[in-house]
Amino acid sequence: MAASISELQRGFLSPAQIEASRTIMGLDRQLIADGTYFVVDAEERIAGCGGWSRRATLYGGDHTPGRDAALLDPATEAARVRAMYTHPEFARRGVGRLILQLCETAAAAEGFTRLELMATLAGRELYARHGFVALEAIEDSRGGAAVPLIRMGKPIAVRSLR
């Protein structure tokens, strides 16, 4: 996670914004407790990680202020894609795509029909390629510098069982 934040955000954020990102990003252990977090291993190393949530918090780690563990209603609310990180050495090798597919399948199995996430500028292109559209642009200044983020969403693809 630290390498992903430090290296993959370069070119999109200033050094101060990258440092501020550490306050608003990171692992939310609630995802692990809920059994909705995935880790991708490659070459005997962690290549990436990410998950989805049935809880209200849209983004942030254990240390991020303002988290909300309330359960979402799959009939009316979107499941959250959360804490997506790819090790820089594995960037653009399908790790993020795999995690997104796992999240979508698992959320659909629990009755969710939509997904939402909070994208970094570095991640926006990946999510757009996988059907997410921008819903809202924000800046989060809780880490001391304003970090631009994009709330994105998509309907979960309906797959027929044949």
SVG drawing of the C-alpha trace seen along z (x, -y; Angstrom):
<svg xmlns="http://www.w3.org/2000/svg" viewBox="-34 -22 43 45">
<polyline fill="none" stroke="black" stroke-width="0.4" points="0.0,0.0 2.8,-2.4 4.6,-1.7 1.5,-2.1 0.6,-5.5 4.2,-6.7 5.0,-5.7 1.8,-5.3 0.5,-8.8 3.6,-10.5 2.7,-12.6 -0.8,-13.0 -0.2,-14.6 2.4,-16.9 4.7,-15.5 2.5,-17.3 -0.7,-15.7 1.0,-12.2 1.9,-12.7 -1.6,-13.8 -3.0,-10.8 -1.6,-8.6 -4.2,-10.1 -7.2,-9.4 -6.1,-6.1 -5.1,-2.7 -6.4,0.6 -9.8,0.8 -9.6,4.0 -13.4,4.1 -13.1,5.4 -11.0,8.3 -13.3,9.0 -16.3,9.0 -14.4,11.5 -14.6,9.1 -11.0,8.3 -8.8,9.9 -5.0,10.3 -3.4,11.2 -0.1,13.1 2.3,13.2 5.9,14.3 5.7,15.2 4.9,11.6 1.8,9.5 1.0,8.0 -2.1,6.1 -5.1,6.0 -8.6,4.6 -12.1,5.4 -15.7,4.4 -17.9,3.5 -21.5,3.8 -20.9,0.9 -21.5,-2.9 -17.8,-4.1 -16.8,-4.9 -13.0,-5.2 -10.3,-5.5 -8.3,-3.3 -8.6,-2.3 -7.0,-5.7 -9.2,-7.9 -11.7,-10.0 -15.4,-9.8 -15.9,-6.1 -19.4,-4.6 -19.9,-0.9 -23.6,-0.9 -24.8,1.8 -26.0,0.8 -29.3,2.0 -28.6,3.9 -32.0,3.0 -31.4,-0.7 -27.7,-1.4 -24.4,-0.7 -21.8,1.7 -18.4,0.0 -15.2,1.0 -12.5,0.2 -8.8,0.1 -7.5,1.0 -3.7,1.0 -1.3,2.5 2.4,2.9 4.2,0.7 6.1,3.6 2.8,5.2 1.0,2.2 -0.9,2.6 -0.6,6.4 -4.3,7.2 -4.2,7.1 -6.7,4.3 -9.0,5.8 -9.0,9.1 -9.9,7.5 -12.7,5.5 -14.1,8.6 -14.0,10.4 -15.6,7.5 -18.4,7.2 -19.2,11.0 -19.2,11.1 -21.4,8.0 -23.8,9.3 -24.1,12.6 -25.3,10.6 -28.0,8.8 -26.2,5.5 -27.0,4.0 -24.6,1.1 -21.0,0.4 -19.4,-2.9 -15.8,-3.8 -13.7,-6.8 -10.9,-7.0 -7.6,-8.7 -6.5,-10.5 -4.0,-7.6 -6.8,-5.0 -9.5,-6.9 -8.5,-5.4 -8.6,-1.8 -12.1,-2.3 -13.4,-4.0 -12.1,-1.1 -14.2,1.2 -17.5,-0.8 -17.3,-3.2 -18.4,-6.8 -17.6,-9.9 -20.4,-11.0 -18.7,-13.7 -15.3,-15.3 -14.1,-16.3 -11.0,-17.4 -10.1,-15.8 -8.0,-18.1 -8.0,-16.0 -4.3,-15.1 -3.2,-18.7 -3.2,-19.2 -6.2,-19.0 -6.2,-15.6 -8.4,-15.4 -10.7,-12.4 -13.5,-11.2 -16.6,-9.3 -17.4,-6.8 -20.2,-4.3 -21.5,-1.6 -24.3,0.8 -23.3,4.4 -23.4,6.4 -26.3,8.9 -24.9,12.3 -27.4,14.8 -27.0,18.4 -27.2,20.8"/>
</svg>
